[in-house]
Amino acid sequence: MKHDRVVVTGLGAINSNGHDAETIWSRVQAGQPHITPITHFDVSGMRTQFAAQITDFDLEQYVDPKLLRRLGRYIGFALYVAKQALTDARLDTGQVDPRRAGVILGSAIGGIGALLDQYDVLLQEGVRRISPFAVPAMLIDSAPGQIAIEHGFRGVNFGVVGACASGNYGIGEAYYAIVRGDADVVLAGGVEIGLHPYTLASFERAKAMSARNEAPNQASRPFDAARDGFVLAEGAAMLVLERLEHAQARRAPIYGEILGYSATADAYHLTAPHDEGLGATEAMHLALQRAQLGPEDIDYINAHGTSTPLNDASETKAIKAVFGPRAYDVPISSTKSVTGHLLGAAGAIEAIFSLLALRDGILPPTINYDTPDPTCDLDYVPNRARSQPIRTVLSNSFGFGGHNSSLILGGLNGR
């Protein structure tokens, strides 16, 4: 069945590696992480004392300080990357019917910092001292709602939650909104600004994070035999998705096309992936089917690759199940080795990396790959970027609770 083609016309991002998509991409290609001892709060009693935190950035220069005080950093960073992406797309409100412009964002924990801060106020100062903005500041859907207010977008608008698959879900649901004919333009992506003593301690108790305090930049080592957990990161990433004919009519820049999207569940365990990667396998199969492509058509895989023992082994098994013998030939990398794990924003920033890899013909490296693991024996583009023409990319995102998602992106003529 024929449907509207969906392209990406604008990008916006911020994380520990930089304050815009191009800067971050240049450091990912170069394998230059920026993972540092945590300075936001006291970590003296923590097993893990480092993170990929945003530093040297004054958000109040870009977002109204009064709004920031009311609604917090989660919504503030969402507004920042939304404006970046719209500027990059050269899109202003006069070029789109506001009824057909929307915002869909993924996040795992949303405004948890605002929630916890206000809970402290309740305990220390009483109910009458709680901010009247406490509810909107903590809600995940307040970020897309505030973006819509700022830009006058009156179409589809909601937040999606799927743990660390949330960023992919945001892009995928935006893609479907355009395919269904509900929108011409949708801002989509993920935002995660959740670095807080509570979140750090919670992931620590779940035994999910690396504890390489002596060498933070070497802590994220996906697929390496010595991997011991992920590196917690904060950041945001947003893409402007647009109906192809709409983008062409306004002569917009086009980074690439969304070719396929899927979402599945393991139905297996609340935190651990399925031993054989069953749900991940089905997600990749479905995305390929919906893109009308076969495994032989994929030139590069941007893996979920969290640097946890179970995830990386499970994802490797799933890739082998989908690609068969060709699994050993298709290049795979985990950019989390450089960026750390942005949780609900991971899929969105990795979709940006996938599009820029298509544009530049560059396979980003999996850094800190020092000791091969016999259970992870594929081509992970170890330690150095590689130049190679690319037509199509498969980008995986999986999350606690057994959430799985795969996106397939291509150059405009990548079908």
Secondary structure, DSSP 8 states (H G I E B T S, - for coil): -----EEEEEEEEEBTTBSSHHHHHHHHHTT----EE--SS--TT-S--EEB---S--GGGTS-HHHHHHHHHHHHHHHHHHHHHHHHTT--GGGS-GGGEEEEEE-SSTTHHHHHHHHHHHHHH-GGGS-TTHHHHH-TTHHHHHHHHHHT--S-EEEE--GGGHHHHHHHHHHHHHHTTS-SEEEEEEEE---SHHHHHHHHHTT-B---TT-GGGT--TTBTT---B-BB-EEEEEEEEEHHHHHHTT----EEEEEEEEEE--S-SSS--TT-HHHHHHHHHHHHHHT--GGG--EEE----S-HHHHHHHHHHHHHHHGGGGGTS-EE-THHHH-B-GGGHHHHHHHHHHHHHHHTEE--BTT--SBBTTB-S---BSS-EE---SEEEEEEEETTTEEEEEEEE-TT--
